[in-house]
Amino acid sequence: HCLCTLHAADAGKDIYCEKPLCTTIAEGHAMVDAVKRNNIVFQGGNMQRSGKHFQDAVKLVWDGYIGDVARVETWSHDNNNLDGIGPGETDLAKYQAPEYGIDWDFHQGWVEHRPFNTNRWIYNFRWFLEYSGGKITDWGAHLIDIALWGMGEEKQPRRISAQGGKYLIKDNRTTPDTLEVAWEFEDYLLTFSNRVWNPQLLEGTQSDHGIVFYGTKGLLRVDRGGYEVIPFPNNGGCEAKKETGGQLNELHWQNFVDCVKSREKPISNIDVLHNTTRVCHMGTCAYVAGARFASGAKFENGELPDEAPASGGSMLEWDDATQKFVGGEPDAVAIANQWAYREYKNGWSLKAPYHTA
């Protein structure tokens, strides 16, 4: 979404931008600067913030209703078969016909160009590391957003660890089919978990996505279906509470329209979406930095080989002042920073005019 946002901001247009905000942390900084420099209204598409039951759940955390919270868990699991998205189609001539009209080089933009494959095109592009982080930036951008909102967005992670790999799915994606990421903050631990191939939880088949705040007086579980507070009586407990879900998109769109008129900041303004997306990308960077490629190929010059990492993971330290990774195995730190700030290619740039022939 970066180049669209930069052009629109420079044209003075107010923007509704879907999540995740960007593909790299470098893009996020450029987008924040463009929105603020041009003084436009920006609403991010993480519409859960506008849902009443999400707002009520977050307020319960803020008010200490479930006590002190030191652990937040998020997850998104899928029920895909092992064929996944398959191998994709490779007949470029077919998709250059008038009914499709694809310009494959232009479509790929600033990243290293690859041979045509429909899986790298509409929708499924998100399962390729050059374009996205996979499920952590797809669904995680919704779930982690609420976790950060509840725990205080001024807080930044100190350490990030990621483990996972493409263990079972047989398609040509390069993002992992199994992933565990942990962010250590000063006073709490946040995690994100994804399985592409099995959505079941230990308690049985429940929601395939969710957020749980664990407090000293109880836990609060929230997803799009509603929230529930389960007391923990050993520490004095709290009263059980439950609320069903309601509108999300309609309220979020209305908030954007209202702010276009009033010139106030929307509920998911540029700083909000940048922060959430950056935390998600920290997890992807930690995963990429520790990747061990099945082919033995190396990560060089900000590029990944065409095949998926067999497995990956690392523990990194983050410095909020420099917006860089600063601690961990030296090679992993260097790779993580390179991935977070990888350069634009093919004539594209983060500075106007953004593209030169």
TORLOSE-625310 format. One record per residue: residue in three letters; x, y, z of N, C-alpha, C, O in turn. Coordinates in steps of 0.02 Angstrom, whole numbers, plus 50000, padded with zeros to 5 digits. Each point is the difference from the previous one (the first is absolute). Example, Ala and Ser with C-alpha at 12.3 -4.5 7.8 and 13.67 -1.06 7.14 Angstrom:
# TORLOSE-625310
ALA506604971650390499555005950000500455006050000500524999950033
SER499305005449931500425005950003499615005550037500255005550008
This chain:
# TORLOSE-625310
HIS500404993950000499605006150000500425006450000499735005550000
CYS500934993750000500435005850011499965005149945499845005950013
LEU500304992249924500045004849946499335003449987499975005949985
CYS499484990250021499335003049993499905005550052499745005449985
THR500484993250077499925004950054500435006249988499785005650012
LEU500844993449966500455005749989499725004649946500005006150007
HIS499774991049938499715004049946499375003650023499915006049986
ALA499654990450049499375003150022500135005650050499685005249998
ALA500784993650048500165005150051500285006349967499825005650018
ASP500634993549934500295005849965499475003849960500075006049988
ALA499414990549992499455003249964499495003250048499505002849977
GLY500624996750088499565003050049499364996150012499515002850025
LYS500484990849958499404995950008499994996650068500504997350023
ASP498935002950010499914996050060499984992649981499794998349945
ILE500444997450100500144993149982499684995150049500055000850061
TYR499634994149911499814994050037500454994449973499954998249941
CYS500484999150101500524995349979499924993450037499964999950061
GLU500014994649902499944993550032500644998150038500535002849990
LYS499384992350055500574997350036500284994049962499634997049961
PRO501005001150049500505003750037500205006449964499895000749940
LEU500395004050095500165006449970500494999449943499925003249948
CYS500584992550060500585000149955500314993149996499804995350034
THR500705004249923500374993749991500664999950038500254994750017
THR500025011249997500625000650039499925005550052499555004249994
ILE500874995650056499995005350050500215006649969499745005350019
ALA500714994549932500215006149965499405003349967499935006150003
GLU499654990049964499405002849968499565003450051499735005449987
GLY500184991550072499585002950051500225007050020499585004450008
HIS501064996550001500265006750018499855005149945499815005750014
ALA500284992349924499865004649944499265001849997499835005849986
MET499734989450029499285001349998499795004650057499585004549990
VAL500694994550070499855004550056500205007149982499635004750012
ASP500974996149960500245006649982499555003349947499845005950006
ALA499944990349944499595002849947499325002350025499755005349982
VAL499944990650061499345001750028500055006350042499575004449995
LYS500944996050047500065005850046500235006249962499775005550015
ARG500674993749938500255005749962499455003349960499995006149991
ASN499554989949984499455002649959499365001450039499515002349972
ASN500524996250093499445001750045499344997349976499505003649995
ILE500504989949989499384996849976499714995550054500344998250048
VAL499044999849943499674995350045500144992949974499904998549941
PHE500344997350104500184993149982499664995250047500065000650061
GLN499574994649911499684994850039500274993249977499974998449941
GLY500304997750107500224993249985499424995250002499515001150035
GLY500554993449928499454995349993499944994850055499644995049991
ASN500695005950066499914995350056499365001950037500025003150053
MET499424994849917499335002450020499774997350067499495002450027
GLN500864992750001499794997550066500005005550052499624999750048
ARG500805005449943500035005550049499335003750006499875003150052
SER499734996649896499365003550002499434995850028499455002550011
GLY500674991050001499494995750028499895001350074500485000350038
LYS498895000549982499855001650070500274994750047500275001750053
HIS499674991949930500214994950048500774999850005500264998450054
PHE500105003349892500725000650006500195006050044500454999550042
GLN499205006149949500145005850041499854998750074500385002050044
ASP499074994649969499834998350069500514995350031500185000750058
ALA500054994449903500504995350025500655003550017500294998850053
VAL499935005649903500625003850012499935004450063500475000550039
LYS498955002549969499895004250060500034995950064500245002450051
LEU499514991549946500054995750059500734998750019500185000050059
VAL500244999049891500714999150013500305006450029500364999850050
TRP499485005949919500255006550024499805001350073500405002550040
ASP498984995749976499735001550067500234995050053499835000750058
GLY500574994349921500244995150049499474994950021500074997050053
TYR499425002149907499454995650020500254992850010499764996650045
ILE500705001149913500274993350008500675000150037500384995149997
GLY499785010450035500615000750038500595002149957499905002849946
ASP500694995950078500615001649963500104994749945499944994050013
VAL500215008349927500084995549943500734999649981500335005149990
ALA499934988850007500704999049981500084995249941500564998349981
ARG498894999549991500034995249944499405001249954499435000150023
VAL500715000749912499475000749950500164995049944500554999849973
GLU498944996350010500084994849949499555001649941499415001750010
THR500854997849929499595000849940500124994049955500544997050001
TRP498955001249960500084994449954499535000749941499485003250003
SER500734993749942499594999449940500184993449967500574999149978
HIS498964996450018500134993349973499524998649942499445002649997
ASP500794993349956499624998549940499904992549992500354995950030
ASN499165002449929499844993049987500144998249928499594996849967
ASN501005005250008500184998549930500224992849992500304997150046
ASN499565000049896500284993549986500735000749981500245005649989
LEU500124988950008500725000449991500215002349930500585001649989
ASP498954998649963500155002749934500015007650001500275003149954
GLY499455000050098500015007250007499735003649939499454998549977
ILE500925006349998499805003949942500244996849935499915002949946
GLY500404991350059500234996549940500615003249969500305004550030
PRO499874993449910500615002749967499885006549963500495003349982
GLY498894998650006499865006049961500084998849926500304995149979
GLU499425009449980500064999749927500585004449977500155005150032
THR500164992949914500605003649977499945002649928500495002449972
ASP498924997049997499905002249931499885007549998499435002350004
LEU501105001649990499945007350001499595002549941499625004850007
ALA500464992149934499645002349941499244999950011499655004449976
LYS500124990650060499284999550015499775006050040499465002749986
TYR500944999550062499795005450044500185006949973499835005150030
GLN500514995049913500115006449965499445001549952499975005449971
ALA499574989850020499435001049955499555005650028500035001450060
PRO499555001749898499615005850021499574998950062499905004650040
GLU499834989249969499564998950058500375000450067499695000950052
TYR500984998349946500405000850060500445006249995500005004350045
GLY500384996149901500415005949987500555001450049500155005850014
ILE500164989150013500525001050050500655002649969500214997749947
ASP500095007150086500685002349985500434997250056500065003150053
TRP500254991249935500334996350055500585003850030500085000050061
ASP500325003349898500575003850028499755005750043500265001250055
PHE499255002549920499735005550040499674997550064500085003050053
HIS499574991549942499654997250058500494998350056499855001050058
GLN500744996549925500494997950051500345006050032500264999450056
GLY499745006349910500255006050031500734999850019500444998249961
TRP499695003850103500685001550022500404993950023500605000750011
VAL499084993549997500374994250024500354996449942499875001649942
GLU500564993750075500324995949948499464996649958499554996950028
HIS500505003549906499504997149957500084992549993500564997449995
ARG498884999150005499984992749995499614998049938499625004049973
PRO500474989750004499584997649945499265000150020499834999350058
PHE499745001649893499285000550013499734993750033500154994449980
ASN499455006750072499634994650033499385003150031500055005150036
THR499374991949951499385003050025499985000450076499645004250028
ASN500734991550006500015000350074500345006350025499895002150056
ARG500535000949902500335006350019499605006149978500245005650003
TRP499154993249976499575005449974499475001650052500165000450060
ILE499235000449920499475002550044499874995350059499974993949991
TYR499975009050067499874996750065500574995650024500285001450053
ASN499914993449910500504995350025500705002950004500454996850027
PHE499655009249946500665003350007500225000350073500605000250014
ARG498924999950032500165001050071500364994150030500235000450057
TRP499814994049907500364994250026500714999549972500304994649999
PHE499975011049978500685000349974500375005650036499775005650005
LEU500824992750021500355004550046500205006649968500035005150035
GLU500104995049900500185006449969499455005250007500135006050004
TYR499244991649997499435004549997499655000950068499635004850009
SER500484990650036499615000050062500334995450050500484996549984
GLY499265003450077500274995650051499594993750010500124996250046
GLY499385002749910499564994350011499465001650051499765005650003
LYS500074989550038499445000850045500125005250054499525002950026
ILE501104998249993500145004750054499835007249979499805004050042
THR500274997749895499815006649977499295000149971499715005449993
ASP500034988849992499324999549973499495000450057499655005050007
TRP500304989850033499554999950058500325003050063499675003150041
GLY500994995949965500335002550059499945007550008499995002550056
ALA499975001149888499935007350003499355002050034499965005550028
HIS499524990349969499385001350036500074998250074499815004050044
LEU500464990249970500024997450068500515003650043499855002150056
ILE500754998749918500535003450037499825007250012500195002950051
ASP499425000149903499775006850008499605000950065500115004850037
ILE499434990649976499605000550061500424998750062499915003350051
ALA500564992049944500454998650056500415006250018500055001750059
LEU500235001649892500405006050012499585005650027500215003850044
TRP499184996949930499545005250024499844998950074500015004750039
GLY499864989249979499834998550070500585001050048499895002150057
MET500714996549920500585000150045500385006649999500455000950041
GLY499385003649913500335006649998500465000649941500544996949998
GLU499265007049953500375000449937500655003850006500414999949954
GLU499705003650101500645003450009500564995050016500595001749995
LYS499224992350025500504994950016500264996749936499614998749954
GLN501044999950045500304996749942500364993750023500264999750056
PRO499764995249902500354993850019500745001150012500325004349969
ARG499954991850078500725000050011500344994349964500555000749973
ARG499114993550026500274994149966499454996649960499425000050020
ILE500784997249924499544996449956500304993349982500594999649982
SER499014995250023500234993449977499484997049954499405001350008
ALA500824994749944499554996849952500274993149984500604999049991
GLN498954996350004500174993249980499454997549954499415001550010
GLY500784994749940499494997049957500304997549935500614999849992
GLY498964998249963500234997449936499424997849957499435000050021
LYS500744998149918499524997049955500104992450005500404997149964
TYR499234999850082500114993150017499544995249962500214994349986
LEU499185007849998499504995349974499695002049934499884995749957
ILE499985010750034499645002249940500434999149938500605001650001
LYS499114995849945500384998049941499985005049942500244998549946
ASP499475007450064499955004949946500655004049994500504998150029
ASN499495007349932500615003849987500075006350042500415004349984
ARG499204996350069500085005850043500695000150031500334994850005
THR499905011050017500645000550034499925002350073500505000150036
THR498905001649985499885001550071499884993550037499804995049970
PRO500325004950096499954993750037499284997550007499535004049999
ASP500394989450008499344997250014499904998950075499454998350022
THR501085002850016499974999350073500475005450029500595000249983
LEU499155003950061500395005750025499835001750071499415000150019
GLU501105001250021499925002550068500465006050009500604999549989
VAL499115006250030500395006150011499865002650069499434999950023
ALA501095002550011499925003050067500365006750002500575000749978
TRP499075004350049500295006650011500025001250075499494999650034
GLU501105001849992500085001450072500015007650011500465003449976
PHE499044999150059499985007050020500275000650071500174995050031
GLU499875011049994500285001050067499584996550053500274997350049
ASP499065002649942499584997350053499504994749977499554998250037
TYR500544999349901499564994549979500294996449939500465002549967
LEU499274991650020500204995949943499404999249953499464998250021
LEU500665003249915499494999349947500214994649952500594999749982
THR498944996049998500164994849952499494999849944499425002050008
PHE500804995449934499564998649944500154993049975500584998149992
SER498894998049995500074993249977499584998949938499435002449996
ASN500854994149955499624998249940500174993049977500584998049996
ARG498894998249990500054993649965499555000549939499415001650006
VAL500854997049935499615000249939499574993749992499515000149964
TRP500684994650069499744993349985499574996850055499784994349991
ASN500105009150065499594997150053499775005650046500425003150033
PRO498924998449971499765005650040499814998150071499795004450038
GLN500284989449981499754997850066500435002850057500605000849994
LEU499065000750061500325002150062499954994350050499604995349991
LEU500795005150062500014994650050499324998950030499814994350016
GLU499815011149992499344999550031499474997449951499424999350019
GLY500784999349920499524997949949499965005249945500345005250004
THR499274993649946499945004649943499605006150021499394999650009
GLN500945006149998499685006350016500165004949944500094998049943
SER499945008450074500155005049949500694998849970500474998550036
ASP499585002349898500654999149967500455006050009500575000049976
HIS499195005150059500425005850014499805002850069499454998750024
GLY500995005050006499825003050063500575003450036500584999749979
ILE499245003550076500465003550044499814998450071499415000250017
VAL501084998150025499874998850071500475004350041500614999749992
PHE499105004450052500385003850050499984996050065499454998750026
TYR501124999350000500034996350063500175004850057500555002950002
GLY498984998050045500115004450056500024996250066499854994050002
THR500325009550050500054996950066499324998350030499964995950045
LYS499505007249930499334998750026499574995949952499464997750019
GLY500785001449920499614996349951500305000749931500505003549991
LEU499194993449960500225000849931499435002949959499414999050016
LEU500775004549931499525002949954500164997649930500545001449974
ARG498994994949997500084997649931499545004149955499425001050015
VAL500865001449929499605004149954500154998149928500584998949982
ASP498905000749977500064999149928499415003549968499655003750033
ARG500244995249903499475003649965499304997750021499515003449987
GLY500464990950047499364997750024499795002950066499424999350021
GLY501055004050014499845002950065500584999350048500564998249980
TYR499315003350084500524999050051499704996450060499404999950010
GLU501054997050029499804996550061500535000950052500604999249986
VAL499205002450075500455000350058499894993850042499444998650020
ILE501094997849994499984994150043500405001650063500615000949996
PRO499064999450062500345001950062500534994950022499964994149984
PHE500535008450052500514995850032499955001150075500305004750026
PRO499314991250009499835001450070500584999950049499955002850054
ASN500614994149928500564999450047500285006850020500285000750054
ASN499665004249902500265006750015499445005150011500075005949984
GLY499394991850044499445004650013499505000149945499415001450011
GLY500814997149929499554999249943499645006449980500145005450026
CYS499414993849927499585005349975499354996849979499934993950002
GLU499595010049977499374997249978500054997749927500325003349959
ALA499364991250026499974997749931499615005149958499515002950023
LYS500724998149915499665004549953500014997049931500444996049983
LYS499085005849977499974997649932499625005049957499505003050022
GLU500744998049916499665004549953500084997249930500544997649982
THR498955002749978500034997549932500285005449953500005005950017
GLY500234991949926500285004749952499475003849962499404998350003
GLY500825006849961499535004149963500345002949939500474997149973
GLN499295008650005500275003249940500745001850008500225001850055
LEU500154997749891500705002049998500125004849942500155005950011
ASN499784991649927500155004049941499585006449996500275005449988
GLU499084993950023499565005849993500215005750047500025005849980
LEU500134992450082500215005050049500685003049983500125005950010
HIS500324989949963500675002349982499975004849941500345005150000
TRP499264993249950499915004549943499705006750022500205005349977
GLN499314994350069499695006150024500495004450038499995006149993
ASN500454990750046500525003850035500455003749951500195005850012
PHE499984990949933500415003249949499645006049970500295005549994
VAL499084993649986499625005449970499935005950048500075005849981
ASP499784992750083499935005250050500655004050007499995006150007
CYS500584990449990500645003450009500205003949937500335005250005
VAL499464992449936500105004049940499665006850007500275005149979
LYS499144994950052499635006350009500295004250056500065006149993
SER500134990850063500235003750059500745001549999500245004550035
ARG500154991649925500735000449996500334997350064500585001550012
GLU499064994750027500294996750058500344993549979499914997749944
LYS500484999450102500334993749985499514994250007499644999750050
PRO500344995949901499584994050006500254995350054500565000850026
ILE499034994249990500184995450054500604995749982500364997650044
SER499755001349890500594996349978500425004549955500074998749940
ASN500205006550090500395004849961500674997149979500154994250017
ILE500255009649948500624997549971500484997450053500344995049989
ASP499705008350069500464997750053499784993250027500414995750015
VAL498935003449991499734993750025500184994249953500274994950022
LEU499575006049913500114994549953500744998849989500214994349990
HIS500195011050011500734999149993500274996050059500414995449989
ASN499395006150070500254996550059499814992649997500434995650011
THR498945003049974499784993049998500364996249945500234994450012
THR499835008549929500324996649944500744998950014500284994849983
ARG500045010150048500714999450017500124994250047500484996249991
VAL499105003050059500074994450047499924993349963500384995350013
CYS499145004349941499924994049960500644998649959500244994449998
HIS500025010849970500604999049959500614998150041500454996649975
MET499595005550088500544997850043500014992350004500534996949999
GLY498875000250006499964992750002500234996849936500364995150001
THR499435007849941500214997349936500765000749992500334995449975
CYS499955010350046500725001049995500384994850041500514997549979
ALA499245001050081500324995050042499974993149968500474996150004
TYR498965002549964499944993649965500484999649941500374995049993
VAL499645010149965500445000049941500734999750021500404996649968
ALA499775007150084500705000450021500284993350021500604998849992
GLY498984996850034500244993550023499874994549951500114994150016
ALA499655007549924499794994849953500604995949977500545002649984
ARG499354990950014500494995349972499684997049937499514996350005
PHE500765005549938499674998249938500174992849980500584997850004
ALA498904998749975500084992949983500534999049946500354994950000
SER499715009949954500484999449945500705001850020500474998949963
GLY499615004050097500645002550021500165006949973500545002650011
ALA498985000449953500115006749973500035005250056499714999050053
LYS500645006349935500105005250050499565006149985499805001249943
PHE500065002550110499635006449993500515005349984500455001450041
GLU499505001749900500495005049980499655006049968499524999249963
ASN500745006750053499765006249967499245000950006499685002649955
GLY500044995350102499295001150010499554995549959499405001549994
GLU500864993149978499614995649958499954993150031500464997750034
LEU498984999049954499904993150022499994995549939499795002149946
PRO500444991750062499924995349944499274998549988499585001350043
ASP500274996149900499304998949980499654994950043499395000350008
GLU500984994950020499694994950041499895002650071500315004950021
ALA499264991850016499855002150069500564997850047500334995049988
PRO499775008950066500454997650052499754993450030499414999350013
ALA501054996049997499804993750030499785001250072499514997050023
SER500855007250011499815002150068500395006250016500505001649968
GLY499275002050082500345006250016499845002350069499554997550033
GLY500835007349990499875002950066500625002850031500564998049985
SER499345006950059500555003050036499735004250058499405001250004
MET501055000850041499845004650054500385006549987500615000049993
LEU499025005550003500295006549985499805005150052499484999450032
GLU500945005749976499845005750043499855006049956500305001049948
TRP499225003150075499775005849962500165006450037499895000550060
ASP500365004549904500135006650028499505004949971500045001649940
ASP499515000850101499475004549974500295006749978499725003249955
ALA500824999050076500295006549982500265000149929499915004949964
THR500414989750014500284999649933499554996449951500125000149940
GLN499354996850085499544996049959500384994449964499874998649942
LYS500594998350093500414994749972500074994250050499905000950060
PHE500264993249914500194994450041500725001050021500425001849959
VAL499734997050105500675001650026500324994250036500605000250012
GLY499044994650007500284994650040499784993349974499464999249972
GLY500994995950038499884993349977500614997649962500525003450000
GLU499434990949967500564997549961500145005049944499555001949964
PRO501095000450029500155005649956499744999249929499725004849972
ASP500364989449998499754999049932499245000649997499735002849952
ALA499934994650099499275000550002499785007250007499515002049968
VAL500835001950073499845007150008500075003749933499575003949981
ALA500984994849984500125003349936499464998149949499755004449964
ILE500064989350034499504997849952499325003050017499635002249955
ALA500204998050109499355002850021499955007349981499485002149975
ASN501045001750036499985007149981499985000949925499675004549975
GLN500684991249989499995000349927499304998549974499775003149952
TRP499904992150079499324998249978499505005550017499545001349961
ALA500555001950097499545005350021500095006349958499525003849992
TYR501074997349982500155006249963500264998549930500415003749974
ARG499354990849996500264998249934499825005449948499475003150002
GLU500994997849951499955005549952499514998449944499894994249982
TYR499815011149992499574999549942500434998649938500565002449994
LYS499164993749960500344998349938499575002049940499455002650008
ASN500824996149933499625000849937499775007149987499475001149970
GLY500925003850053499835007049988499535003150049499855006049995
TRP499914990250054499545002650050500385003050059500574998050013
SER499125006750022500335003450056499485002250050499415000949984
LEU500815000050078499575002850052500005007650000499685003150042
LYS500674999949911500025007349993499705002049933500084996549950
ALA499585009250049499695002449938500535000949947500565002250014
PRO499284996149924499344998349972499814992650008499514997849970
TYR500864998450071499844993150018500164994849946500084994150015
HIS499965008049922500194995349947500325003749943499755005149977
THR500814992249999500335002749941500124994349951500154994450021
ALA499775006849917500064994749949500724997549997500154995549960
